[in-house]
């Protein structure tokens, strides 16, 4: 039996990975600073600590959504879409706020 990951989960994974990789790229080359104090502390421990903590911040959610999707696909889709909107909104607002002021 093949299992297909939902489009919403794939989008959320891609957004989180893009955020993680872009943060590493810009912070490690000295053109940005990690604003999240928890993630900044992880980054000070090294890029691999940062990557592991970042993955731990979204992978369990995606796994839980995918497991729950078998029981209530509509709810799983809504909660994942909500997470996408919140993540993108938070990222956008914080990026604009930090670069405008």
N, C-alpha and C positions, 0 to 999 in steps of 0.2 A: 504494500500500500504506500503510495507516494503522498508526502505531505508538502503542501505549498505554503510558504510564508505569505501572509497578507501584504498587499501593496502598502498599506498604512505602516506596517512594521518596517518594511524595507525603506520607506521614506524617512521614518524616524531614525533608523540606524544610519542612513546616509547623512542626515543632518548632524547627528551627534559625532560621527566620524569626521565630517568636514570641519566641525568646530574644533575637535581635538587636534587634528592635523594642522589646521591653520594657526591655532594657538601655539603649538610647538614650533612651527616654522617661524612665526613672527617673534615670539619670545626668545627663542634660541639665537636668532640673528640680532637681537637687541633693539628691534623696532616696535616692541609692544611689551606690556606688563600684564601678567595675569591678575585680574581684579578680584576674583573670588579668593578670599583668604585661605580657605581650605585647600583649594587646588594650587594656589601659589606655594603653600607649605609643601605639598606633594611634589611640585616641580623643583623646589629647592633640594629635595631628596634625590632627584634625578628624573630624566624623562620616562624611564620605565615605570617608576612609581606613579607618576602622573597618568600614564597610559592605563595602568591597571586600575587605579581609582576611578578614572573616567569611564572605563568599560563597566566597572562595578556599579556605576551610577545609572546606567540605562539598560544593560543586558538583562538583568533580572526582571525589569518591567516588561521588556519585549517578550521574554520567555513566558511570563505570567499571562500576558495578553494573548499570546498564541495558544497557550493551554486552555484558557478560558473561552477562546473563540469557538472551540468545539461545543461548548455548552450554550453560549449566547453570543452568536456572531455579531448581531446588531450592537449590543452593548460594547463588545470588544472593539469594534470599529469606531464607535463614538469616543470611547476613552482614549484610544490611540490618536484619533484626530485632534482631540482636545489637548493631548500632550504635545503634539506637533505645533499647534497654534500657540500654546503657552511658551514653548521653547523658542520658537522663532520670534515671538513678540518680545519676550524677555531679552533675548540676544540683541534684537534691533534697538529696543529702547535703551539698554545699557550702552551699546556701542555709540549711538547717537549722543546720549547724555555725556559720556566720557570724552567724546571728541569735540563737542560743541562748547563745553565750558572749561 
